[in-house]
């Protein structure tokens, strides 16, 4: 397994792509009774508004959902 396949490496790559689109990927690190270890959300840098991963609960998006959202942004750019 190469390093580029590790989740931390993928997250760094996704954060770079999101940054090019004026977005920030947020990660909740606190344990919650409902969700376990935190999920993710995407925030627009200009307005500081969370645009993905805040419904039904804050930080409710999974890593896979964030990855799909950012890859769709990248594909729409091309």
Secondary structure, 3 states (H helix, E strand, C coil): CCHHHCHHHHHHHHHHHHHHCCEEEEECCCEECCCEECCEEEEECCCCCEEECCCCCCCCECHHHHHHHHHHHHHHHC
